[in-house]
């Protein structure tokens, strides 16, 4: 008897276990039910074009959706459409800059209720570790957050305070007690205070105000805390390659520390950022070309684990209304829709194969947050699929992006790699306004 699947995707090229092979993939009830060299039969059969490669949907564990409360910056509807358009089928939402911040169970439930009627891809949630909720983090863990974000320097929004040295220690001890995860924006406030300058339009002055030392000092503090408490910690958006020796030593020691970096640090260098171009402002900052090369080498060496976008959008007014003054403009890069293409374009230039890119942006992030059903084309995995045309070129036009606001550091760049279509748990995703809502809300406890 011939098995008929809900969906069959027929791909002359598919990325399976690191190799490009020709297969039919059969999907039933949202799961990959078969991978075969033979022809499969389905209620729907989709044959990919000859220039397309089937890859697993990306997993972006660092996304600021800002909904509810600052939905003029971004919202679940626009963010998840942007994700789908960029080949991202799973996002984990940061606990800020929404109002309320996700620092209580009640705030988490508000966030979930807001997302439920809007998201077209799967969405999970980080909690926050702030001075006010220390001692109550397990309540959020029990409610299903994937871990706890902390800032070691001011976050930029009043409702999400940063942890001082003693509070960081308290948070790590508490998180260690129930086997949780602390994810850290690691910049040292003392170093930042010592390097405050007058701001202005000079990009080099902005970088000088947030030097490598700020990251190094903060990361060393996290390492020391992990060593004392045994807690698991993750360094967010590593910008400075100068911090890598301390991280290598800590990991060689066996300390449970993981590290991420972002497309903007890997594809843009300080030398190419014009003065006054505040669309490039982020914290920590984009550094020089030598630093960028060292970050790539750290990825290849396994010293950096994952690439995620740190999609941190704002309105055009917050980015541009201060006449190009980097000290006053909002800091954050909107890159959710463009991360894959940006990284793939640079990876090709460096002769890095697509399989490595997919591992850094899909398989490894899924493993990092414990979503074993994501990030791979394998029987039993969720049928999160992307038809990716790696050689197709396009020029970024912010006015055509799904992001709510037409602001991007990638505007005007020619990139290689087009997402032609994507599926979430076997359902074809539409990025049109009013698209069918079908995203699942994920819990770390599932």
TORVEXRO-292098 format. One record per residue (C-alpha): residue number from 1; x, y, z. Coordinates in pm, whole numbers, padded with zeros to 5 digits. Layout:
// residues N
@pos=NUM; px=X; py=Y; pz=Z
...
***
This chain:
// residues 446
@pos=1; px=00000; py=00000; pz=00000
@pos=2; px=00139; py=00342; pz=-00100
@pos=3; px=00174; py=00595; pz=00179
@pos=4; px=00036; py=00938; pz=00101
@pos=5; px=00177; py=01228; pz=00297
@pos=6; px=00014; py=01563; pz=00368
@pos=7; px=00298; py=01734; pz=00183
@pos=8; px=00590; py=01617; pz=-00024
@pos=9; px=00875; py=01853; pz=-00102
@pos=10; px=01084; py=01726; pz=-00390
@pos=11; px=01433; py=01877; pz=-00384
@pos=12; px=01719; py=01807; pz=-00621
@pos=13; px=01934; py=01970; pz=-00352
@pos=14; px=01861; py=01943; pz=00019
@pos=15; px=02091; py=01993; pz=00315
@pos=16; px=02079; py=01667; pz=00511
@pos=17; px=02336; py=01598; pz=00785
@pos=18; px=02578; py=01848; pz=00634
@pos=19; px=02559; py=01711; pz=00280
@pos=20; px=02370; py=01834; pz=-00026
@pos=21; px=02161; py=01545; pz=-00160
@pos=22; px=01859; py=01484; pz=-00382
@pos=23; px=01555; py=01371; pz=-00180
@pos=24; px=01183; py=01372; pz=-00139
@pos=25; px=01068; py=01482; pz=00206
@pos=26; px=00729; py=01361; pz=00324
@pos=27; px=00541; py=01558; pz=00587
@pos=28; px=00253; py=01434; pz=00801
@pos=29; px=00090; py=01621; pz=01090
@pos=30; px=00355; py=01892; pz=01081
@pos=31; px=00648; py=01651; pz=01120
@pos=32; px=00900; py=01514; pz=00874
@pos=33; px=00777; py=01158; pz=00835
@pos=34; px=01008; py=01035; pz=00559
@pos=35; px=01324; py=01130; pz=00372
@pos=36; px=01368; py=00919; pz=00063
@pos=37; px=01570; py=00884; pz=-00253
@pos=38; px=01254; py=00741; pz=-00412
@pos=39; px=00947; py=00931; pz=-00524
@pos=40; px=00698; py=00990; pz=-00242
@pos=41; px=00327; py=01058; pz=-00285
@pos=42; px=00148; py=01347; pz=-00119
@pos=43; px=-00182; py=01531; pz=-00112
@pos=44; px=00035; py=01825; pz=-00214
@pos=45; px=00366; py=01791; pz=-00398
@pos=46; px=00603; py=02086; pz=-00430
@pos=47; px=00904; py=02056; pz=-00659
@pos=48; px=01182; py=02303; pz=-00589
@pos=49; px=01345; py=02496; pz=-00871
@pos=50; px=01685; py=02384; pz=-00991
@pos=51; px=01863; py=02677; pz=-00826
@pos=52; px=01702; py=02618; pz=-00485
@pos=53; px=01836; py=02424; pz=-00187
@pos=54; px=01604; py=02295; pz=00085
@pos=55; px=01735; py=02388; pz=00429
@pos=56; px=01582; py=02375; pz=00778
@pos=57; px=01413; py=02692; pz=00898
@pos=58; px=01640; py=02918; pz=01095
@pos=59; px=01610; py=02956; pz=01472
@pos=60; px=01673; py=03313; pz=01591
@pos=61; px=01710; py=03323; pz=01966
@pos=62; px=01767; py=03700; pz=01993
@pos=63; px=01473; py=03907; pz=01869
@pos=64; px=01318; py=04220; pz=02022
@pos=65; px=00953; py=04229; pz=01916
@pos=66; px=00849; py=04505; pz=02161
@pos=67; px=00485; py=04396; pz=02171
@pos=68; px=00281; py=04505; pz=02360
@pos=69; px=00375; py=04852; pz=02472
@pos=70; px=00608; py=04975; pz=02198
@pos=71; px=00434; py=04828; pz=01898
@pos=72; px=00517; py=05135; pz=01691
@pos=73; px=00872; py=04995; pz=01698
@pos=74; px=00773; py=04639; pz=01600
@pos=75; px=00496; py=04389; pz=01669
@pos=76; px=00437; py=04015; pz=01649
@pos=77; px=00256; py=04040; pz=01315
@pos=78; px=00527; py=04241; pz=01138
@pos=79; px=00819; py=04066; pz=01309
@pos=80; px=00701; py=03715; pz=01228
@pos=81; px=00628; py=03811; pz=00866
@pos=82; px=00983; py=03946; pz=00846
@pos=83; px=01111; py=03624; pz=01001
@pos=84; px=00928; py=03408; pz=00747
@pos=85; px=01053; py=03624; pz=00460
@pos=86; px=01408; py=03573; pz=00584
@pos=87; px=01384; py=03197; pz=00634
@pos=88; px=01341; py=03215; pz=01012
@pos=89; px=01069; py=02979; pz=01135
@pos=90; px=01137; py=03002; pz=01510
@pos=91; px=01209; py=03313; pz=01717
@pos=92; px=01271; py=03359; pz=02088
@pos=93; px=01151; py=03700; pz=02200
@pos=94; px=01356; py=03917; pz=02433
@pos=95; px=01198; py=04044; pz=02759
@pos=96; px=01245; py=04408; pz=02656
@pos=97; px=01156; py=04659; pz=02505
@pos=98; px=00793; py=04565; pz=02552
@pos=99; px=00582; py=04719; pz=02825
@pos=100; px=00549; py=04538; pz=03056
@pos=101; px=00890; py=04377; pz=03040
@pos=102; px=00882; py=03999; pz=03077
@pos=103; px=01002; py=03995; pz=03436
@pos=104; px=00694; py=03840; pz=03603
@pos=105; px=00463; py=03553; pz=03522
@pos=106; px=00182; py=03802; pz=03476
@pos=107; px=00382; py=03994; pz=03216
@pos=108; px=00467; py=03669; pz=03038
@pos=109; px=00100; py=03581; pz=03013
@pos=110; px=00025; py=03925; pz=02868
@pos=111; px=00300; py=03869; pz=02611
@pos=112; px=00167; py=03525; pz=02520
@pos=113; px=-00188; py=03651; pz=02483
@pos=114; px=-00068; py=03931; pz=02259
@pos=115; px=00134; py=03696; pz=02040
@pos=116; px=-00127; py=03423; pz=02010
@pos=117; px=-00346; py=03610; pz=01763
@pos=118; px=-00065; py=03752; pz=01549
@pos=119; px=00231; py=03523; pz=01494
@pos=120; px=00283; py=03316; pz=01180
@pos=121; px=00603; py=03140; pz=01296
@pos=122; px=00677; py=02963; pz=01624
@pos=123; px=00764; py=03196; pz=01912
@pos=124; px=00916; py=03137; pz=02254
@pos=125; px=01006; py=03384; pz=02527
@pos=126; px=01302; py=03482; pz=02742
@pos=127; px=01243; py=03616; pz=03090
@pos=128; px=01434; py=03904; pz=03242
@pos=129; px=01656; py=03916; pz=03549
@pos=130; px=01630; py=04262; pz=03702
@pos=131; px=01692; py=04389; pz=04056
@pos=132; px=01323; py=04374; pz=04144
@pos=133; px=01259; py=04007; pz=04062
@pos=134; px=01567; py=03838; pz=04206
@pos=135; px=01450; py=03555; pz=04430
@pos=136; px=01149; py=03492; pz=04205
@pos=137; px=01317; py=03371; pz=03886
@pos=138; px=01209; py=03010; pz=03927
@pos=139; px=00846; py=03120; pz=03896
@pos=140; px=00922; py=03241; pz=03543
@pos=141; px=01120; py=02926; pz=03469
@pos=142; px=00827; py=02712; pz=03578
@pos=143; px=00604; py=02920; pz=03349
@pos=144; px=00818; py=02821; pz=03050
@pos=145; px=01070; py=03095; pz=02970
@pos=146; px=01389; py=02969; pz=02807
@pos=147; px=01618; py=03159; pz=03041
@pos=148; px=01684; py=03505; pz=03184
@pos=149; px=01835; py=03809; pz=03023
@pos=150; px=02038; py=04050; pz=03232
@pos=151; px=02214; py=04376; pz=03153
@pos=152; px=02531; py=04465; pz=03340
@pos=153; px=02504; py=04828; pz=03222
@pos=154; px=02192; py=05044; pz=03170
@pos=155; px=01959; py=04888; pz=02915
@pos=156; px=01830; py=05212; pz=02765
@pos=157; px=01476; py=05170; pz=02900
@pos=158; px=01378; py=05258; pz=03256
@pos=159; px=01156; py=04954; pz=03316
@pos=160; px=01443; py=04707; pz=03271
@pos=161; px=01716; py=04780; pz=03524
@pos=162; px=02068; py=04639; pz=03513
@pos=163; px=02236; py=04416; pz=03770
@pos=164; px=02532; py=04539; pz=03973
@pos=165; px=02813; py=04300; pz=04067
@pos=166; px=02641; py=04169; pz=04380
@pos=167; px=02307; py=04128; pz=04202
@pos=168; px=02476; py=03937; pz=03919
@pos=169; px=02616; py=03696; pz=04178
@pos=170; px=02272; py=03660; pz=04337
@pos=171; px=02111; py=03590; pz=04000
@pos=172; px=02372; py=03330; pz=03909
@pos=173; px=02331; py=03152; pz=04243
@pos=174; px=01955; py=03144; pz=04207
@pos=175; px=01966; py=03024; pz=03846
@pos=176; px=02220; py=02755; pz=03934
@pos=177; px=01983; py=02625; pz=04203
@pos=178; px=01726; py=02518; pz=03944
@pos=179; px=01950; py=02452; pz=03643
@pos=180; px=01850; py=02763; pz=03448
@pos=181; px=02034; py=02984; pz=03202
@pos=182; px=02145; py=03347; pz=03231
@pos=183; px=02201; py=03535; pz=02905
@pos=184; px=02403; py=03851; pz=02949
@pos=185; px=02444; py=04186; pz=02779
@pos=186; px=02804; py=04218; pz=02889
@pos=187; px=02931; py=04575; pz=02900
@pos=188; px=03082; py=04717; pz=03218
@pos=189; px=02918; py=05040; pz=03342
@pos=190; px=03235; py=05166; pz=03509
@pos=191; px=03432; py=05139; pz=03186
@pos=192; px=03151; py=05305; pz=02993
@pos=193; px=03135; py=05590; pz=03245
@pos=194; px=03510; py=05642; pz=03213
@pos=195; px=03481; py=05677; pz=02836
@pos=196; px=03175; py=05902; pz=02809
@pos=197; px=03229; py=06168; pz=02547
@pos=198; px=03027; py=06450; pz=02394
@pos=199; px=02865; py=06228; pz=02132
@pos=200; px=02814; py=06390; pz=01797
@pos=201; px=02824; py=06265; pz=01440
@pos=202; px=03167; py=06096; pz=01448
@pos=203; px=03133; py=05718; pz=01434
@pos=204; px=03486; py=05667; pz=01565
@pos=205; px=03400; py=05879; pz=01869
@pos=206; px=03098; py=05657; pz=01931
@pos=207; px=03315; py=05343; pz=01920
@pos=208; px=03562; py=05510; pz=02155
@pos=209; px=03278; py=05560; pz=02403
@pos=210; px=03214; py=05182; pz=02417
@pos=211; px=03565; py=05032; pz=02400
@pos=212; px=03669; py=04667; pz=02392
@pos=213; px=03755; py=04698; pz=02759
@pos=214; px=03387; py=04735; pz=02847
@pos=215; px=03310; py=04392; pz=02704
@pos=216; px=03626; py=04229; pz=02837
@pos=217; px=03570; py=04348; pz=03195
@pos=218; px=03203; py=04246; pz=03199
@pos=219; px=03269; py=03906; pz=03043
@pos=220; px=03545; py=03836; pz=03295
@pos=221; px=03294; py=03915; pz=03571
@pos=222; px=03046; py=03667; pz=03425
@pos=223; px=03317; py=03402; pz=03394
@pos=224; px=03416; py=03449; pz=03758
@pos=225; px=03053; py=03422; pz=03865
@pos=226; px=03000; py=03104; pz=03664
@pos=227; px=03314; py=02956; pz=03816
@pos=228; px=03189; py=03028; pz=04169
@pos=229; px=02826; py=02923; pz=04122
@pos=230; px=02827; py=02659; pz=03848
@pos=231; px=02546; py=02842; pz=03669
@pos=232; px=02511; py=02818; pz=03294
@pos=233; px=02566; py=03153; pz=03117
@pos=234; px=02556; py=03284; pz=02762
@pos=235; px=02727; py=03595; pz=02626
@pos=236; px=02497; py=03793; pz=02401
@pos=237; px=02600; py=03976; pz=02081
@pos=238; px=02978; py=03949; pz=02119
@pos=239; px=03125; py=04246; pz=01936
@pos=240; px=03483; py=04253; pz=02061
@pos=241; px=03725; py=03983; pz=01953
@pos=242; px=03952; py=04106; pz=02233
@pos=243; px=03729; py=03917; pz=02477
@pos=244; px=03786; py=03584; pz=02302
@pos=245; px=04102; py=03478; pz=02494
@pos=246; px=03916; py=03494; pz=02826
@pos=247; px=03623; py=03302; pz=02680
@pos=248; px=03849; py=03036; pz=02528
@pos=249; px=04022; py=02985; pz=02861
@pos=250; px=03692; py=02962; pz=03047
@pos=251; px=03553; py=02707; pz=02804
@pos=252; px=03878; py=02507; pz=02812
@pos=253; px=03836; py=02500; pz=03189
@pos=254; px=03498; py=02336; pz=03132
@pos=255; px=03284; py=02627; pz=03243
@pos=256; px=02930; py=02618; pz=03096
@pos=257; px=02952; py=02936; pz=02888
@pos=258; px=02825; py=02979; pz=02533
@pos=259; px=02868; py=03275; pz=02298
@pos=260; px=02679; py=03439; pz=02013
@pos=261; px=02755; py=03707; pz=01759
@pos=262; px=02542; py=03884; pz=01499
@pos=263; px=02527; py=03949; pz=01124
@pos=264; px=02608; py=04318; pz=01157
@pos=265; px=02934; py=04243; pz=01340
@pos=266; px=03029; py=03986; pz=01077
@pos=267; px=02939; py=04176; pz=00760
@pos=268; px=02997; py=04546; pz=00833
@pos=269; px=03314; py=04716; pz=00956
@pos=270; px=03367; py=05051; pz=01124
@pos=271; px=03576; py=05174; pz=00832
@pos=272; px=03272; py=05177; pz=00602
@pos=273; px=03031; py=05355; pz=00839
@pos=274; px=02993; py=05724; pz=00749
@pos=275; px=02976; py=05989; pz=01016
@pos=276; px=02616; py=06066; pz=01105
@pos=277; px=02487; py=05728; pz=00975
@pos=278; px=02298; py=05638; pz=01290
@pos=279; px=02123; py=05341; pz=01125
@pos=280; px=02450; py=05161; pz=01213
@pos=281; px=02436; py=05240; pz=01585
@pos=282; px=02416; py=04940; pz=01816
@pos=283; px=02555; py=04852; pz=02156
@pos=284; px=02813; py=04709; pz=02176
@pos=285; px=02926; py=04876; pz=01853
@pos=286; px=03035; py=04748; pz=01515
@pos=287; px=03415; py=04749; pz=01529
@pos=288; px=03694; py=04745; pz=01269
@pos=289; px=03771; py=04504; pz=00987
@pos=290; px=04047; py=04322; pz=01176
@pos=291; px=03805; py=04258; pz=01460
@pos=292; px=03547; py=04127; pz=01212
@pos=293; px=03798; py=03879; pz=01069
@pos=294; px=03878; py=03752; pz=01417
@pos=295; px=03508; py=03693; pz=01490
@pos=296; px=03480; py=03482; pz=01175
@pos=297; px=03786; py=03282; pz=01277
@pos=298; px=03633; py=03226; pz=01621
@pos=299; px=03321; py=03085; pz=01455
@pos=300; px=03529; py=02850; pz=01244
@pos=301; px=03730; py=02744; pz=01551
@pos=302; px=03417; py=02679; pz=01757
@pos=303; px=03485; py=02960; pz=02005
@pos=304; px=03157; py=03131; pz=01908
@pos=305; px=02857; py=02899; pz=01902
@pos=306; px=02576; py=03070; pz=01714
@pos=307; px=02480; py=03361; pz=01490
@pos=308; px=02155; py=03543; pz=01575
@pos=309; px=02028; py=03878; pz=01458
@pos=310; px=01965; py=04077; pz=01778
@pos=311; px=01681; py=04231; pz=01578
@pos=312; px=01635; py=04554; pz=01774
@pos=313; px=01417; py=04791; pz=01574
@pos=314; px=01285; py=05135; pz=01652
@pos=315; px=01101; py=05409; pz=01471
@pos=316; px=01280; py=05616; pz=01210
@pos=317; px=01232; py=05918; pz=01435
@pos=318; px=01430; py=05759; pz=01719
@pos=319; px=01707; py=05667; pz=01477
@pos=320; px=01733; py=05984; pz=01271
@pos=321; px=01575; py=06282; pz=01448
@pos=322; px=01893; py=06397; pz=01622
@pos=323; px=02088; py=06506; pz=01316
@pos=324; px=02319; py=06207; pz=01308
@pos=325; px=02430; py=06235; pz=01671
@pos=326; px=02537; py=05885; pz=01778
@pos=327; px=02506; py=05982; pz=02142
@pos=328; px=02135; py=06056; pz=02108
@pos=329; px=02010; py=05810; pz=01844
@pos=330; px=01848; py=05483; pz=01951
@pos=331; px=02089; py=05190; pz=01933
@pos=332; px=01979; py=04875; pz=01753
@pos=333; px=01997; py=04700; pz=01416
@pos=334; px=01685; py=04573; pz=01241
@pos=335; px=01804; py=04259; pz=01062
@pos=336; px=01557; py=03975; pz=01115
@pos=337; px=01460; py=03946; pz=00747
@pos=338; px=01816; py=03990; pz=00620
@pos=339; px=02038; py=03789; pz=00853
@pos=340; px=02064; py=03476; pz=00639
@pos=341; px=02138; py=03661; pz=00316
@pos=342; px=02390; py=03893; pz=00482
@pos=343; px=02580; py=03606; pz=00644
@pos=344; px=02565; py=03387; pz=00335
@pos=345; px=02700; py=03668; pz=00115
@pos=346; px=03000; py=03714; pz=00343
@pos=347; px=03045; py=03339; pz=00395
@pos=348; px=03070; py=03286; pz=00019
@pos=349; px=03339; py=03552; pz=00000
@pos=350; px=03531; py=03356; pz=00262
@pos=351; px=03473; py=03014; pz=00096
@pos=352; px=03262; py=02894; pz=00388
@pos=353; px=02999; py=02636; pz=00283
@pos=354; px=02627; py=02678; pz=00332
@pos=355; px=02623; py=02383; pz=00573
@pos=356; px=02832; py=02580; pz=00825
@pos=357; px=02603; py=02883; pz=00795
@pos=358; px=02293; py=02669; pz=00853
@pos=359; px=02454; py=02507; pz=01155
@pos=360; px=02540; py=02845; pz=01309
@pos=361; px=02195; py=02994; pz=01237
@pos=362; px=01962; py=02696; pz=01273
@pos=363; px=02094; py=02371; pz=01419
@pos=364; px=02315; py=02519; pz=01691
@pos=365; px=02062; py=02782; pz=01811
@pos=366; px=01794; py=02511; pz=01832
@pos=367; px=02029; py=02298; pz=02039
@pos=368; px=02123; py=02598; pz=02254
@pos=369; px=01763; py=02651; pz=02372
@pos=370; px=01675; py=02280; pz=02382
@pos=371; px=01443; py=02272; pz=02080
@pos=372; px=01557; py=01936; pz=01949
@pos=373; px=01266; py=01917; pz=01704
@pos=374; px=01396; py=02229; pz=01527
@pos=375; px=01698; py=02313; pz=01315
@pos=376; px=01742; py=01997; pz=01110
@pos=377; px=01595; py=01801; pz=00823
@pos=378; px=01544; py=01464; pz=00990
@pos=379; px=01262; py=01217; pz=01041
@pos=380; px=01068; py=01321; pz=01349
@pos=381; px=01173; py=01686; pz=01336
@pos=382; px=00925; py=01967; pz=01283
@pos=383; px=00870; py=02030; pz=00913
@pos=384; px=01022; py=02378; pz=00925
@pos=385; px=01150; py=02408; pz=00570
@pos=386; px=01302; py=02681; pz=00356
@pos=387; px=01355; py=02689; pz=-00020
@pos=388; px=01672; py=02897; pz=-00048
@pos=389; px=01823; py=03018; pz=-00376
@pos=390; px=02185; py=03081; pz=-00275
@pos=391; px=02300; py=03238; pz=-00603
@pos=392; px=02007; py=03475; pz=-00650
@pos=393; px=02101; py=03840; pz=-00600
@pos=394; px=01895; py=04126; pz=-00464
@pos=395; px=01952; py=04480; pz=-00344
@pos=396; px=01808; py=04566; pz=-00005
@pos=397; px=01536; py=04830; pz=-00019
@pos=398; px=01407; py=04912; pz=00329
@pos=399; px=01073; py=05022; pz=00189
@pos=400; px=01000; py=04664; pz=00079
@pos=401; px=01094; py=04485; pz=00403
@pos=402; px=00837; py=04332; pz=00634
@pos=403; px=00987; py=04509; pz=00935
@pos=404; px=00744; py=04770; pz=01067
@pos=405; px=00986; py=05061; pz=01021
@pos=406; px=01192; py=05130; pz=00706
@pos=407; px=01527; py=05144; pz=00886
@pos=408; px=01816; py=04905; pz=00830
@pos=409; px=02194; py=04912; pz=00833
@pos=410; px=02176; py=04683; pz=00528
@pos=411; px=01980; py=04928; pz=00311
@pos=412; px=02126; py=04952; pz=-00040
@pos=413; px=02352; py=04647; pz=-00006
@pos=414; px=02356; py=04383; pz=-00277
@pos=415; px=02316; py=04044; pz=-00111
@pos=416; px=02316; py=03689; pz=-00238
@pos=417; px=02059; py=03435; pz=-00127
@pos=418; px=01683; py=03463; pz=-00164
@pos=419; px=01423; py=03280; pz=00044
@pos=420; px=01168; py=03173; pz=-00218
@pos=421; px=00924; py=03001; pz=00018
@pos=422; px=00909; py=02862; pz=00368
@pos=423; px=00697; py=02626; pz=00573
@pos=424; px=00636; py=02613; pz=00948
@pos=425; px=00546; py=02263; pz=01067
@pos=426; px=00444; py=02179; pz=00711
@pos=427; px=00227; py=02486; pz=00656
@pos=428; px=00330; py=02721; pz=00376
@pos=429; px=00393; py=03069; pz=00514
@pos=430; px=00256; py=03382; pz=00353
@pos=431; px=00413; py=03718; pz=00433
@pos=432; px=00115; py=03913; pz=00304
@pos=433; px=-00060; py=04140; pz=00551
@pos=434; px=-00344; py=03948; pz=00709
@pos=435; px=-00170; py=03613; pz=00654
@pos=436; px=-00318; py=03314; pz=00833
@pos=437; px=-00200; py=03303; pz=01193
@pos=438; px=-00060; py=02961; pz=01271
@pos=439; px=00249; py=03008; pz=01483
@pos=440; px=00286; py=02796; pz=01794
@pos=441; px=00380; py=02950; pz=02128
@pos=442; px=00675; py=02753; pz=02261
@pos=443; px=00758; py=02673; pz=02621
@pos=444; px=01091; py=02556; pz=02756
@pos=445; px=00896; py=02301; pz=02957
@pos=446; px=00735; py=02128; pz=02657
***
